Amino acid sequence: PAVPARLWGGSSQCAGRLELLFAGTWGSVCAEGWDLAAARVLCRQLGCGRPRLVPVPCSPAAAGASPAVVQQVQCTGQEPALEHCILQPGHPSSCPTDR
């Protein structure tokens, strides 16, 4: 099934904090496993061109972040959208940092 993604709090539709709609809930993504390959897939899915990955870990409670719905993302970078990557469900208590 499709995994809708959105970026919020940024200066454009292609910048901001990542949230995914996963199992019916919008939430954050843990930093674990998030890399340039996953960013490429996200930018492709959103129609945003090439990614600029700026890792800024923060606690899930910081800056109004939503609870983590995905603990780990594994992409090769060639997938057309995030639903084609391996997504492991997460919980706020299992996510020390998020993106």
Phi and psi in radians as a Rosetta constraint file:
Dihedral C 1 N 2 CA 2 C 2 CIRCULARHARMONIC -1.123 0.35
Dihedral N 2 CA 2 C 2 N 3 CIRCULARHARMONIC 2.569 0.35
Dihedral C 2 N 3 CA 3 C 3 CIRCULARHARMONIC -2.107 0.35
Dihedral N 3 CA 3 C 3 N 4 CIRCULARHARMONIC 1.628 0.35
Dihedral C 3 N 4 CA 4 C 4 CIRCULARHARMONIC -1.059 0.35
Dihedral N 4 CA 4 C 4 N 5 CIRCULARHARMONIC 2.502 0.35
Dihedral C 4 N 5 CA 5 C 5 CIRCULARHARMONIC -2.244 0.35
Dihedral N 5 CA 5 C 5 N 6 CIRCULARHARMONIC 2.644 0.35
Dihedral C 5 N 6 CA 6 C 6 CIRCULARHARMONIC -2.593 0.35
Dihedral N 6 CA 6 C 6 N 7 CIRCULARHARMONIC 2.689 0.35
Dihedral C 6 N 7 CA 7 C 7 CIRCULARHARMONIC -2.029 0.35
Dihedral N 7 CA 7 C 7 N 8 CIRCULARHARMONIC 2.304 0.35
Dihedral C 7 N 8 CA 8 C 8 CIRCULARHARMONIC -2.315 0.35
Dihedral N 8 CA 8 C 8 N 9 CIRCULARHARMONIC 2.706 0.35
Dihedral C 8 N 9 CA 9 C 9 CIRCULARHARMONIC 1.463 0.35
Dihedral N 9 CA 9 C 9 N 10 CIRCULARHARMONIC 0.083 0.35
Dihedral C 9 N 10 CA 10 C 10 CIRCULARHARMONIC -1.741 0.35
Dihedral N 10 CA 10 C 10 N 11 CIRCULARHARMONIC -3.113 0.35
Dihedral C 10 N 11 CA 11 C 11 CIRCULARHARMONIC -1.477 0.35
Dihedral N 11 CA 11 C 11 N 12 CIRCULARHARMONIC -0.147 0.35
Dihedral C 11 N 12 CA 12 C 12 CIRCULARHARMONIC -2.693 0.35
Dihedral N 12 CA 12 C 12 N 13 CIRCULARHARMONIC 3.091 0.35
Dihedral C 12 N 13 CA 13 C 13 CIRCULARHARMONIC -1.181 0.35
Dihedral N 13 CA 13 C 13 N 14 CIRCULARHARMONIC -0.224 0.35
Dihedral C 13 N 14 CA 14 C 14 CIRCULARHARMONIC -1.899 0.35
Dihedral N 14 CA 14 C 14 N 15 CIRCULARHARMONIC 0.319 0.35
Dihedral C 14 N 15 CA 15 C 15 CIRCULARHARMONIC -2.460 0.35
Dihedral N 15 CA 15 C 15 N 16 CIRCULARHARMONIC 2.595 0.35
Dihedral C 15 N 16 CA 16 C 16 CIRCULARHARMONIC 2.324 0.35
Dihedral N 16 CA 16 C 16 N 17 CIRCULARHARMONIC -2.940 0.35
Dihedral C 16 N 17 CA 17 C 17 CIRCULARHARMONIC -1.503 0.35
Dihedral N 17 CA 17 C 17 N 18 CIRCULARHARMONIC 2.295 0.35
Dihedral C 17 N 18 CA 18 C 18 CIRCULARHARMONIC -1.348 0.35
Dihedral N 18 CA 18 C 18 N 19 CIRCULARHARMONIC 2.317 0.35
Dihedral C 18 N 19 CA 19 C 19 CIRCULARHARMONIC -2.296 0.35
Dihedral N 19 CA 19 C 19 N 20 CIRCULARHARMONIC 2.510 0.35
Dihedral C 19 N 20 CA 20 C 20 CIRCULARHARMONIC -2.088 0.35
Dihedral N 20 CA 20 C 20 N 21 CIRCULARHARMONIC 2.583 0.35
Dihedral C 20 N 21 CA 21 C 21 CIRCULARHARMONIC -1.631 0.35
Dihedral N 21 CA 21 C 21 N 22 CIRCULARHARMONIC 1.814 0.35
Dihedral C 21 N 22 CA 22 C 22 CIRCULARHARMONIC -2.234 0.35
Dihedral N 22 CA 22 C 22 N 23 CIRCULARHARMONIC 2.164 0.35
Dihedral C 22 N 23 CA 23 C 23 CIRCULARHARMONIC 0.962 0.35
Dihedral N 23 CA 23 C 23 N 24 CIRCULARHARMONIC 0.667 0.35
Dihedral C 23 N 24 CA 24 C 24 CIRCULARHARMONIC 1.439 0.35
Dihedral N 24 CA 24 C 24 N 25 CIRCULARHARMONIC 0.103 0.35
Dihedral C 24 N 25 CA 25 C 25 CIRCULARHARMONIC -2.269 0.35
Dihedral N 25 CA 25 C 25 N 26 CIRCULARHARMONIC 2.303 0.35
Dihedral C 25 N 26 CA 26 C 26 CIRCULARHARMONIC -1.356 0.35
Dihedral N 26 CA 26 C 26 N 27 CIRCULARHARMONIC 2.348 0.35
Dihedral C 26 N 27 CA 27 C 27 CIRCULARHARMONIC -2.861 0.35
Dihedral N 27 CA 27 C 27 N 28 CIRCULARHARMONIC 3.047 0.35
Dihedral C 27 N 28 CA 28 C 28 CIRCULARHARMONIC -1.368 0.35
Dihedral N 28 CA 28 C 28 N 29 CIRCULARHARMONIC 2.997 0.35
Dihedral C 28 N 29 CA 29 C 29 CIRCULARHARMONIC -2.107 0.35
Dihedral N 29 CA 29 C 29 N 30 CIRCULARHARMONIC 2.285 0.35
Dihedral C 29 N 30 CA 30 C 30 CIRCULARHARMONIC -1.132 0.35
Dihedral N 30 CA 30 C 30 N 31 CIRCULARHARMONIC 2.665 0.35
Dihedral C 30 N 31 CA 31 C 31 CIRCULARHARMONIC -1.220 0.35
Dihedral N 31 CA 31 C 31 N 32 CIRCULARHARMONIC -0.397 0.35
Dihedral C 31 N 32 CA 32 C 32 CIRCULARHARMONIC -1.044 0.35
Dihedral N 32 CA 32 C 32 N 33 CIRCULARHARMONIC 2.102 0.35
Dihedral C 32 N 33 CA 33 C 33 CIRCULARHARMONIC 1.482 0.35
Dihedral N 33 CA 33 C 33 N 34 CIRCULARHARMONIC -0.184 0.35
Dihedral C 33 N 34 CA 34 C 34 CIRCULARHARMONIC -1.357 0.35
Dihedral N 34 CA 34 C 34 N 35 CIRCULARHARMONIC 2.126 0.35
Dihedral C 34 N 35 CA 35 C 35 CIRCULARHARMONIC -2.504 0.35
Dihedral N 35 CA 35 C 35 N 36 CIRCULARHARMONIC -2.981 0.35
Dihedral C 35 N 36 CA 36 C 36 CIRCULARHARMONIC -1.106 0.35
Dihedral N 36 CA 36 C 36 N 37 CIRCULARHARMONIC -0.586 0.35
Dihedral C 36 N 37 CA 37 C 37 CIRCULARHARMONIC -1.099 0.35
Dihedral N 37 CA 37 C 37 N 38 CIRCULARHARMONIC -0.782 0.35
Dihedral C 37 N 38 CA 38 C 38 CIRCULARHARMONIC -1.148 0.35
Dihedral N 38 CA 38 C 38 N 39 CIRCULARHARMONIC -0.676 0.35
Dihedral C 38 N 39 CA 39 C 39 CIRCULARHARMONIC -1.115 0.35
Dihedral N 39 CA 39 C 39 N 40 CIRCULARHARMONIC -0.663 0.35
Dihedral C 39 N 40 CA 40 C 40 CIRCULARHARMONIC -1.047 0.35
Dihedral N 40 CA 40 C 40 N 41 CIRCULARHARMONIC -0.778 0.35
Dihedral C 40 N 41 CA 41 C 41 CIRCULARHARMONIC -1.125 0.35
Dihedral N 41 CA 41 C 41 N 42 CIRCULARHARMONIC -0.791 0.35
Dihedral C 41 N 42 CA 42 C 42 CIRCULARHARMONIC -1.032 0.35
Dihedral N 42 CA 42 C 42 N 43 CIRCULARHARMONIC -0.834 0.35
Dihedral C 42 N 43 CA 43 C 43 CIRCULARHARMONIC -1.112 0.35
Dihedral N 43 CA 43 C 43 N 44 CIRCULARHARMONIC -0.650 0.35
Dihedral C 43 N 44 CA 44 C 44 CIRCULARHARMONIC -1.101 0.35
Dihedral N 44 CA 44 C 44 N 45 CIRCULARHARMONIC -0.796 0.35
Dihedral C 44 N 45 CA 45 C 45 CIRCULARHARMONIC -1.068 0.35
Dihedral N 45 CA 45 C 45 N 46 CIRCULARHARMONIC -0.681 0.35
Dihedral C 45 N 46 CA 46 C 46 CIRCULARHARMONIC -1.543 0.35
Dihedral N 46 CA 46 C 46 N 47 CIRCULARHARMONIC -0.093 0.35
Dihedral C 46 N 47 CA 47 C 47 CIRCULARHARMONIC 1.239 0.35
Dihedral N 47 CA 47 C 47 N 48 CIRCULARHARMONIC 0.661 0.35
Dihedral C 47 N 48 CA 48 C 48 CIRCULARHARMONIC -1.882 0.35
Dihedral N 48 CA 48 C 48 N 49 CIRCULARHARMONIC 0.186 0.35
Dihedral C 48 N 49 CA 49 C 49 CIRCULARHARMONIC 1.332 0.35
Dihedral N 49 CA 49 C 49 N 50 CIRCULARHARMONIC -2.595 0.35
Dihedral C 49 N 50 CA 50 C 50 CIRCULARHARMONIC -1.434 0.35
Dihedral N 50 CA 50 C 50 N 51 CIRCULARHARMONIC 2.459 0.35
Dihedral C 50 N 51 CA 51 C 51 CIRCULARHARMONIC -1.414 0.35
Dihedral N 51 CA 51 C 51 N 52 CIRCULARHARMONIC 2.680 0.35
Dihedral C 51 N 52 CA 52 C 52 CIRCULARHARMONIC -2.118 0.35
Dihedral N 52 CA 52 C 52 N 53 CIRCULARHARMONIC 1.806 0.35
Dihedral C 52 N 53 CA 53 C 53 CIRCULARHARMONIC -1.458 0.35
Dihedral N 53 CA 53 C 53 N 54 CIRCULARHARMONIC 2.078 0.35
Dihedral C 53 N 54 CA 54 C 54 CIRCULARHARMONIC -2.151 0.35
Dihedral N 54 CA 54 C 54 N 55 CIRCULARHARMONIC 1.605 0.35
Dihedral C 54 N 55 CA 55 C 55 CIRCULARHARMONIC -1.238 0.35
Dihedral N 55 CA 55 C 55 N 56 CIRCULARHARMONIC 2.102 0.35
Dihedral C 55 N 56 CA 56 C 56 CIRCULARHARMONIC -2.313 0.35
Dihedral N 56 CA 56 C 56 N 57 CIRCULARHARMONIC 1.456 0.35
Dihedral C 56 N 57 CA 57 C 57 CIRCULARHARMONIC -1.097 0.35
Dihedral N 57 CA 57 C 57 N 58 CIRCULARHARMONIC 2.488 0.35
Dihedral C 57 N 58 CA 58 C 58 CIRCULARHARMONIC -2.678 0.35
Dihedral N 58 CA 58 C 58 N 59 CIRCULARHARMONIC 2.866 0.35
Dihedral C 58 N 59 CA 59 C 59 CIRCULARHARMONIC -1.239 0.35
Dihedral N 59 CA 59 C 59 N 60 CIRCULARHARMONIC 2.621 0.35
Dihedral C 59 N 60 CA 60 C 60 CIRCULARHARMONIC -1.005 0.35
Dihedral N 60 CA 60 C 60 N 61 CIRCULARHARMONIC -0.431 0.35
Dihedral C 60 N 61 CA 61 C 61 CIRCULARHARMONIC -1.484 0.35
Dihedral N 61 CA 61 C 61 N 62 CIRCULARHARMONIC -0.205 0.35
Dihedral C 61 N 62 CA 62 C 62 CIRCULARHARMONIC -1.263 0.35
Dihedral N 62 CA 62 C 62 N 63 CIRCULARHARMONIC 2.558 0.35
Dihedral C 62 N 63 CA 63 C 63 CIRCULARHARMONIC 0.900 0.35
Dihedral N 63 CA 63 C 63 N 64 CIRCULARHARMONIC 0.552 0.35
Dihedral C 63 N 64 CA 64 C 64 CIRCULARHARMONIC 1.243 0.35
Dihedral N 64 CA 64 C 64 N 65 CIRCULARHARMONIC 0.402 0.35
Dihedral C 64 N 65 CA 65 C 65 CIRCULARHARMONIC -1.089 0.35
Dihedral N 65 CA 65 C 65 N 66 CIRCULARHARMONIC 2.494 0.35
Dihedral C 65 N 66 CA 66 C 66 CIRCULARHARMONIC -1.392 0.35
Dihedral N 66 CA 66 C 66 N 67 CIRCULARHARMONIC 2.783 0.35
Dihedral C 66 N 67 CA 67 C 67 CIRCULARHARMONIC -1.033 0.35
Dihedral N 67 CA 67 C 67 N 68 CIRCULARHARMONIC 2.619 0.35
Dihedral C 67 N 68 CA 68 C 68 CIRCULARHARMONIC -1.232 0.35
Dihedral N 68 CA 68 C 68 N 69 CIRCULARHARMONIC 2.247 0.35
Dihedral C 68 N 69 CA 69 C 69 CIRCULARHARMONIC -1.857 0.35
Dihedral N 69 CA 69 C 69 N 70 CIRCULARHARMONIC -0.307 0.35
Dihedral C 69 N 70 CA 70 C 70 CIRCULARHARMONIC -2.265 0.35
Dihedral N 70 CA 70 C 70 N 71 CIRCULARHARMONIC 2.157 0.35
Dihedral C 70 N 71 CA 71 C 71 CIRCULARHARMONIC -1.486 0.35
Dihedral N 71 CA 71 C 71 N 72 CIRCULARHARMONIC -0.684 0.35
Dihedral C 71 N 72 CA 72 C 72 CIRCULARHARMONIC -2.496 0.35
Dihedral N 72 CA 72 C 72 N 73 CIRCULARHARMONIC 2.472 0.35
Dihedral C 72 N 73 CA 73 C 73 CIRCULARHARMONIC -2.146 0.35
Dihedral N 73 CA 73 C 73 N 74 CIRCULARHARMONIC 2.263 0.35
Dihedral C 73 N 74 CA 74 C 74 CIRCULARHARMONIC -2.205 0.35
Dihedral N 74 CA 74 C 74 N 75 CIRCULARHARMONIC 1.969 0.35
Dihedral C 74 N 75 CA 75 C 75 CIRCULARHARMONIC -2.238 0.35
Dihedral N 75 CA 75 C 75 N 76 CIRCULARHARMONIC 2.680 0.35
Dihedral C 75 N 76 CA 76 C 76 CIRCULARHARMONIC -1.523 0.35
Dihedral N 76 CA 76 C 76 N 77 CIRCULARHARMONIC -0.357 0.35
Dihedral C 76 N 77 CA 77 C 77 CIRCULARHARMONIC 1.771 0.35
Dihedral N 77 CA 77 C 77 N 78 CIRCULARHARMONIC -0.175 0.35
Dihedral C 77 N 78 CA 78 C 78 CIRCULARHARMONIC -1.727 0.35
Dihedral N 78 CA 78 C 78 N 79 CIRCULARHARMONIC -0.158 0.35
Dihedral C 78 N 79 CA 79 C 79 CIRCULARHARMONIC -1.150 0.35
Dihedral N 79 CA 79 C 79 N 80 CIRCULARHARMONIC 2.571 0.35
Dihedral C 79 N 80 CA 80 C 80 CIRCULARHARMONIC -1.316 0.35
Dihedral N 80 CA 80 C 80 N 81 CIRCULARHARMONIC -0.403 0.35
Dihedral C 80 N 81 CA 81 C 81 CIRCULARHARMONIC -2.779 0.35
Dihedral N 81 CA 81 C 81 N 82 CIRCULARHARMONIC 2.852 0.35
Dihedral C 81 N 82 CA 82 C 82 CIRCULARHARMONIC -1.082 0.35
Dihedral N 82 CA 82 C 82 N 83 CIRCULARHARMONIC -0.480 0.35
Dihedral C 82 N 83 CA 83 C 83 CIRCULARHARMONIC -1.134 0.35
Dihedral N 83 CA 83 C 83 N 84 CIRCULARHARMONIC -0.251 0.35
Dihedral C 83 N 84 CA 84 C 84 CIRCULARHARMONIC -1.572 0.35
Dihedral N 84 CA 84 C 84 N 85 CIRCULARHARMONIC -0.069 0.35
Dihedral C 84 N 85 CA 85 C 85 CIRCULARHARMONIC -1.578 0.35
Dihedral N 85 CA 85 C 85 N 86 CIRCULARHARMONIC 2.985 0.35
Dihedral C 85 N 86 CA 86 C 86 CIRCULARHARMONIC -1.531 0.35
Dihedral N 86 CA 86 C 86 N 87 CIRCULARHARMONIC 2.074 0.35
Dihedral C 86 N 87 CA 87 C 87 CIRCULARHARMONIC -2.046 0.35
Dihedral N 87 CA 87 C 87 N 88 CIRCULARHARMONIC 2.122 0.35
Dihedral C 87 N 88 CA 88 C 88 CIRCULARHARMONIC -1.776 0.35
Dihedral N 88 CA 88 C 88 N 89 CIRCULARHARMONIC 2.185 0.35
Dihedral C 88 N 89 CA 89 C 89 CIRCULARHARMONIC -1.002 0.35
Dihedral N 89 CA 89 C 89 N 90 CIRCULARHARMONIC 2.606 0.35
Dihedral C 89 N 90 CA 90 C 90 CIRCULARHARMONIC -2.370 0.35
Dihedral N 90 CA 90 C 90 N 91 CIRCULARHARMONIC 2.967 0.35
Dihedral C 90 N 91 CA 91 C 91 CIRCULARHARMONIC -2.380 0.35
Dihedral N 91 CA 91 C 91 N 92 CIRCULARHARMONIC 2.628 0.35
Dihedral C 91 N 92 CA 92 C 92 CIRCULARHARMONIC -0.904 0.35
Dihedral N 92 CA 92 C 92 N 93 CIRCULARHARMONIC -0.649 0.35
Dihedral C 92 N 93 CA 93 C 93 CIRCULARHARMONIC -1.235 0.35
Dihedral N 93 CA 93 C 93 N 94 CIRCULARHARMONIC -0.347 0.35
Dihedral C 93 N 94 CA 94 C 94 CIRCULARHARMONIC -1.716 0.35
Dihedral N 94 CA 94 C 94 N 95 CIRCULARHARMONIC 0.153 0.35
Dihedral C 94 N 95 CA 95 C 95 CIRCULARHARMONIC -2.210 0.35
Dihedral N 95 CA 95 C 95 N 96 CIRCULARHARMONIC 1.675 0.35
Dihedral C 95 N 96 CA 96 C 96 CIRCULARHARMONIC -1.212 0.35
Dihedral N 96 CA 96 C 96 N 97 CIRCULARHARMONIC -0.512 0.35
Dihedral C 96 N 97 CA 97 C 97 CIRCULARHARMONIC -2.423 0.35
Dihedral N 97 CA 97 C 97 N 98 CIRCULARHARMONIC 2.747 0.35
Dihedral C 97 N 98 CA 98 C 98 CIRCULARHARMONIC -2.505 0.35
Dihedral N 98 CA 98 C 98 N 99 CIRCULARHARMONIC 3.008 0.35
